[in-house]
Amino acid sequence: MEVENRNRTRIERSIKTAGFYTMKTLEGFQFDEVTVPAGLSPESLKSLRFIAPDYVK
Protein backbone atom coordinates (compact mmCIF):
# COMPACT_ATOMS: atom_id res chain seq x y z
CA MET A 1 0.00 0.00 0.00
CA GLU A 2 2.84 2.40 0.79
CA VAL A 3 4.51 1.66 -2.55
CA GLU A 4 1.24 2.29 -4.41
CA ASN A 5 0.84 5.60 -2.58
CA ARG A 6 4.41 6.63 -3.44
CA ASN A 7 3.90 5.75 -7.10
CA ARG A 8 0.62 7.65 -7.29
CA THR A 9 2.17 10.67 -5.56
CA ARG A 10 5.20 10.57 -7.87
CA ILE A 11 2.96 10.46 -10.95
CA GLU A 12 0.80 13.32 -9.68
CA ARG A 13 3.89 15.40 -8.89
CA SER A 14 5.36 14.69 -12.34
CA ILE A 15 2.13 15.71 -14.07
CA LYS A 16 2.01 18.93 -12.05
CA THR A 17 5.68 19.67 -12.80
CA ALA A 18 5.11 19.06 -16.51
CA GLY A 19 2.37 21.67 -16.49
CA PHE A 20 -0.46 19.48 -17.72
CA TYR A 21 -3.75 21.04 -16.73
CA THR A 22 -6.01 18.01 -16.96
CA MET A 23 -5.52 14.28 -17.21
CA LYS A 24 -6.68 13.04 -20.59
CA THR A 25 -7.42 9.51 -21.77
CA LEU A 26 -8.36 7.85 -25.04
CA GLU A 27 -11.71 6.87 -23.56
CA GLY A 28 -14.34 8.15 -25.97
CA PHE A 29 -11.77 9.54 -28.45
CA GLN A 30 -13.18 9.63 -31.99
CA PHE A 31 -10.52 7.92 -34.12
CA ASP A 32 -12.68 8.30 -37.22
CA GLU A 33 -11.91 12.04 -37.17
CA VAL A 34 -8.11 11.60 -37.50
CA THR A 35 -5.73 9.83 -39.83
CA VAL A 36 -3.87 7.05 -38.05
CA PRO A 37 -0.38 6.34 -39.45
CA ALA A 38 -0.10 3.35 -41.78
CA GLY A 39 0.56 0.11 -39.94
CA LEU A 40 -1.12 1.31 -36.75
CA SER A 41 -4.64 0.83 -35.53
CA PRO A 42 -6.53 2.59 -32.76
CA GLU A 43 -6.08 -0.56 -30.66
CA SER A 44 -2.30 -0.55 -31.11
CA LEU A 45 -2.18 3.14 -30.18
CA LYS A 46 -4.20 2.48 -27.02
CA SER A 47 -1.94 -0.41 -26.01
CA LEU A 48 1.28 1.60 -26.64
CA ARG A 49 2.83 -1.47 -28.30
CA PHE A 50 4.30 0.77 -31.02
CA ILE A 51 6.57 2.38 -28.40
CA ALA A 52 8.02 -0.78 -26.86
CA PRO A 53 6.64 -3.87 -28.63
CA ASP A 54 8.78 -6.28 -26.58
CA TYR A 55 7.83 -4.67 -23.26
CA VAL A 56 4.06 -4.12 -23.55
CA LYS A 57 2.01 -7.29 -23.66
N, CA, C and O atoms as a GROMACS GRO file, in nm:
protein
  228
    1MET      N    1   0.082  -0.118   0.000
    1MET     CA    2   0.000   0.000   0.000
    1MET      C    3   0.088   0.126   0.000
    1MET      O    4   0.056   0.222  -0.070
    2GLU      N    5   0.194   0.126   0.076
    2GLU     CA    6   0.284   0.240   0.079
    2GLU      C    7   0.349   0.262  -0.058
    2GLU      O    8   0.361   0.376  -0.104
    3VAL      N    9   0.389   0.154  -0.123
    3VAL     CA   10   0.451   0.166  -0.255
    3VAL      C   11   0.352   0.223  -0.356
    3VAL      O   12   0.389   0.307  -0.437
    4GLU      N   13   0.227   0.177  -0.351
    4GLU     CA   14   0.124   0.229  -0.440
    4GLU      C   15   0.103   0.378  -0.418
    4GLU      O   16   0.089   0.455  -0.513
    5ASN      N   17   0.101   0.419  -0.292
    5ASN     CA   18   0.084   0.560  -0.258
    5ASN      C   19   0.202   0.643  -0.310
    5ASN      O   20   0.182   0.752  -0.365
    6ARG      N   21   0.322   0.593  -0.294
    6ARG     CA   22   0.441   0.663  -0.344
    6ARG      C   23   0.436   0.678  -0.496
    6ARG      O   24   0.466   0.784  -0.550
    7ASN      N   25   0.398   0.569  -0.564
    7ASN     CA   26   0.390   0.575  -0.710
    7ASN      C   27   0.285   0.675  -0.756
    7ASN      O   28   0.309   0.753  -0.848
    8ARG      N   29   0.169   0.672  -0.693
    8ARG     CA   30   0.062   0.765  -0.729
    8ARG      C   31   0.106   0.909  -0.704
    8ARG      O   32   0.084   0.997  -0.788
    9THR      N   33   0.168   0.933  -0.589
    9THR     CA   34   0.217   1.067  -0.556
    9THR      C   35   0.324   1.113  -0.654
    9THR      O   36   0.325   1.229  -0.696
   10ARG      N   37   0.414   1.022  -0.691
   10ARG     CA   38   0.520   1.057  -0.787
   10ARG      C   39   0.460   1.094  -0.922
   10ARG      O   40   0.502   1.192  -0.984
   11ILE      N   41   0.362   1.017  -0.967
   11ILE     CA   42   0.296   1.046  -1.094
   11ILE      C   43   0.224   1.180  -1.089
   11ILE      O   44   0.236   1.261  -1.181
   12GLU      N   45   0.151   1.204  -0.983
   12GLU     CA   46   0.080   1.332  -0.968
   12GLU      C   47   0.177   1.449  -0.967
   12GLU      O   48   0.151   1.552  -1.029
   13ARG      N   49   0.288   1.434  -0.896
   13ARG     CA   50   0.389   1.540  -0.889
   13ARG      C   51   0.452   1.563  -1.026
   13ARG      O   52   0.476   1.678  -1.065
   14SER      N   53   0.478   1.456  -1.100
   14SER     CA   54   0.536   1.469  -1.234
   14SER      C   55   0.441   1.540  -1.330
   14SER      O   56   0.483   1.623  -1.410
   15ILE      N   57   0.314   1.506  -1.321
   15ILE     CA   58   0.213   1.571  -1.406
   15ILE      C   59   0.205   1.720  -1.374
   15ILE      O   60   0.199   1.803  -1.464
   16LYS      N   61   0.206   1.752  -1.246
   16LYS     CA   62   0.201   1.893  -1.205
   16LYS      C   63   0.326   1.966  -1.252
   16LYS      O   64   0.316   2.079  -1.302
   17THR      N   65   0.442   1.906  -1.238
   17THR     CA   66   0.568   1.967  -1.280
   17THR      C   67   0.570   1.989  -1.431
   17THR      O   68   0.622   2.090  -1.478
   18ALA      N   69   0.513   1.895  -1.506
   18ALA     CA   70   0.511   1.906  -1.651
   18ALA      C   71   0.417   2.015  -1.698
   18ALA      O   72   0.428   2.060  -1.812
   19GLY      N   73   0.326   2.059  -1.613
   19GLY     CA   74   0.237   2.167  -1.649
   19GLY      C   75   0.111   2.123  -1.721
   19GLY      O   76   0.043   2.204  -1.784
   20PHE      N   77   0.078   1.994  -1.712
   20PHE     CA   78  -0.046   1.948  -1.772
   20PHE      C   79  -0.163   1.994  -1.686
   20PHE      O   80  -0.160   1.978  -1.564
   21TYR      N   81  -0.264   2.050  -1.749
   21TYR     CA   82  -0.376   2.104  -1.673
   21TYR      C   83  -0.479   1.999  -1.635
   21TYR      O   84  -0.534   2.002  -1.526
   22THR      N   85  -0.504   1.906  -1.725
   22THR     CA   86  -0.601   1.801  -1.696
   22THR      C   87  -0.548   1.668  -1.746
   22THR      O   88  -0.474   1.661  -1.845
   23MET      N   89  -0.587   1.563  -1.678
   23MET     CA   90  -0.552   1.428  -1.721
   23MET      C   91  -0.644   1.391  -1.835
   23MET      O   92  -0.766   1.405  -1.824
   24LYS      N   93  -0.587   1.343  -1.944
   24LYS     CA   94  -0.668   1.304  -2.059
   24LYS      C   95  -0.646   1.156  -2.088
   24LYS      O   96  -0.538   1.102  -2.064
   25THR      N   97  -0.750   1.092  -2.140
   25THR     CA   98  -0.742   0.951  -2.177
   25THR      C   99  -0.796   0.934  -2.318
   25THR      O  100  -0.850   1.028  -2.377
   26LEU      N  101  -0.782   0.815  -2.372
   26LEU     CA  102  -0.836   0.786  -2.504
   26LEU      C  103  -0.980   0.736  -2.496
   26LEU      O  104  -1.042   0.705  -2.598
   27GLU      N  105  -1.032   0.729  -2.376
   27GLU     CA  106  -1.171   0.687  -2.356
   27GLU      C  107  -1.263   0.783  -2.430
   27GLU      O  108  -1.265   0.903  -2.400
   28GLY      N  109  -1.338   0.732  -2.524
   28GLY     CA  110  -1.434   0.815  -2.597
   28GLY      C  111  -1.373   0.896  -2.711
   28GLY      O  112  -1.443   0.973  -2.776
   29PHE      N  113  -1.241   0.880  -2.736
   29PHE     CA  114  -1.177   0.954  -2.845
   29PHE      C  115  -1.232   0.905  -2.979
   29PHE      O  116  -1.245   0.785  -3.000
   30GLN      N  117  -1.263   0.996  -3.068
   30GLN     CA  118  -1.318   0.963  -3.199
   30GLN      C  119  -1.205   0.944  -3.301
   30GLN      O  120  -1.160   1.040  -3.363
   31PHE      N  121  -1.161   0.820  -3.319
   31PHE     CA  122  -1.052   0.792  -3.412
   31PHE      C  123  -1.094   0.810  -3.557
   31PHE      O  124  -1.009   0.822  -3.645
   32ASP      N  125  -1.224   0.813  -3.584
   32ASP     CA  126  -1.268   0.830  -3.722
   32ASP      C  127  -1.248   0.974  -3.770
   32ASP      O  128  -1.266   1.003  -3.889
   33GLU      N  129  -1.212   1.064  -3.680
   33GLU     CA  130  -1.191   1.204  -3.717
   33GLU      C  131  -1.044   1.237  -3.742
   33GLU      O  132  -1.011   1.351  -3.774
   34VAL      N  133  -0.955   1.138  -3.728
   34VAL     CA  134  -0.811   1.160  -3.750
   34VAL      C  135  -0.756   1.052  -3.842
   34VAL      O  136  -0.815   0.946  -3.859
   35THR      N  137  -0.642   1.081  -3.901
   35THR     CA  138  -0.573   0.983  -3.983
   35THR      C  139  -0.468   0.914  -3.898
   35THR      O  140  -0.375   0.978  -3.848
   36VAL      N  141  -0.482   0.785  -3.882
   36VAL     CA  142  -0.387   0.705  -3.805
   36VAL      C  143  -0.276   0.663  -3.899
   36VAL      O  144  -0.304   0.620  -4.011
   37PRO      N  145  -0.149   0.674  -3.858
   37PRO     CA  146  -0.038   0.634  -3.945
   37PRO      C  147  -0.052   0.490  -3.996
   37PRO      O  148  -0.105   0.403  -3.927
   38ALA      N  149  -0.004   0.468  -4.118
   38ALA     CA  150  -0.010   0.335  -4.178
   38ALA      C  151   0.058   0.234  -4.087
   38ALA      O  152   0.164   0.262  -4.030
   39GLY      N  153  -0.001   0.118  -4.076
   39GLY     CA  154   0.056   0.011  -3.994
   39GLY      C  155   0.011   0.016  -3.849
   39GLY      O  156   0.042  -0.074  -3.771
   40LEU      N  157  -0.061   0.121  -3.811
   40LEU     CA  158  -0.112   0.131  -3.675
   40LEU      C  159  -0.264   0.129  -3.677
   40LEU      O  160  -0.327   0.169  -3.774
   41SER      N  161  -0.319   0.083  -3.569
   41SER     CA  162  -0.464   0.083  -3.552
   41SER      C  163  -0.495   0.156  -3.422
   41SER      O  164  -0.406   0.175  -3.339
   42PRO      N  165  -0.618   0.198  -3.404
   42PRO     CA  166  -0.653   0.259  -3.276
   42PRO      C  167  -0.620   0.168  -3.157
   42PRO      O  168  -0.577   0.215  -3.052
   43GLU      N  169  -0.639   0.038  -3.174
   43GLU     CA  170  -0.608  -0.056  -3.066
   43GLU      C  171  -0.459  -0.058  -3.033
   43GLU      O  172  -0.421  -0.062  -2.916
   44SER      N  173  -0.374  -0.054  -3.137
   44SER     CA  174  -0.230  -0.055  -3.110
   44SER      C  175  -0.185   0.076  -3.047
   44SER      O  176  -0.093   0.077  -2.965
   45LEU      N  177  -0.250   0.187  -3.082
   45LEU     CA  178  -0.218   0.314  -3.018
   45LEU      C  179  -0.257   0.310  -2.870
   45LEU      O  180  -0.181   0.357  -2.785
   46LYS      N  181  -0.373   0.256  -2.840
   46LYS     CA  182  -0.420   0.248  -2.702
   46LYS      C  183  -0.330   0.158  -2.618
   46LYS      O  184  -0.311   0.184  -2.499
   47SER      N  185  -0.276   0.053  -2.677
   47SER     CA  186  -0.194  -0.041  -2.601
   47SER      C  187  -0.050   0.007  -2.584
   47SER      O  188   0.023  -0.044  -2.499
   48LEU      N  189  -0.008   0.106  -2.664
   48LEU     CA  190   0.128   0.160  -2.664
   48LEU      C  191   0.232   0.060  -2.714
   48LEU      O  192   0.352   0.080  -2.692
   49ARG      N  193   0.189  -0.048  -2.779
   49ARG     CA  194   0.283  -0.147  -2.830
   49ARG      C  195   0.381  -0.089  -2.932
   49ARG      O  196   0.491  -0.140  -2.948
   50PHE      N  197   0.341   0.018  -3.001
   50PHE     CA  198   0.430   0.077  -3.102
   50PHE      C  199   0.550   0.144  -3.037
   50PHE      O  200   0.650   0.167  -3.105
   51ILE      N  201   0.544   0.175  -2.908
   51ILE     CA  202   0.657   0.238  -2.840
   51ILE      C  203   0.760   0.133  -2.798
   51ILE      O  204   0.879   0.150  -2.823
   52ALA      N  205   0.714   0.027  -2.736
   52ALA     CA  206   0.802  -0.078  -2.686
   52ALA      C  207   0.736  -0.213  -2.708
   52ALA      O  208   0.683  -0.271  -2.614
   53PRO      N  209   0.739  -0.263  -2.832
   53PRO     CA  210   0.664  -0.387  -2.863
   53PRO      C  211   0.708  -0.508  -2.780
   53PRO      O  212   0.627  -0.598  -2.756
   54ASP      N  213   0.832  -0.512  -2.736
   54ASP     CA  214   0.878  -0.628  -2.657
   54ASP      C  215   0.842  -0.613  -2.510
   54ASP      O  216   0.841  -0.712  -2.437
   55TYR      N  217   0.811  -0.491  -2.467
   55TYR     CA  218   0.783  -0.466  -2.326
   55TYR      C  219   0.635  -0.474  -2.294
   55TYR      O  220   0.597  -0.532  -2.192
   56VAL      N  221   0.551  -0.416  -2.379
   56VAL     CA  222   0.406  -0.412  -2.355
   56VAL      C  223   0.345  -0.540  -2.407
   56VAL      O  224   0.370  -0.580  -2.520
   57LYS      N  225   0.264  -0.604  -2.325
   57LYS     CA  226   0.201  -0.729  -2.366
   57LYS      C  227   0.053  -0.709  -2.385
   57LYS      O  228  -0.018  -0.803  -2.420
   0.00000   0.00000   0.00000
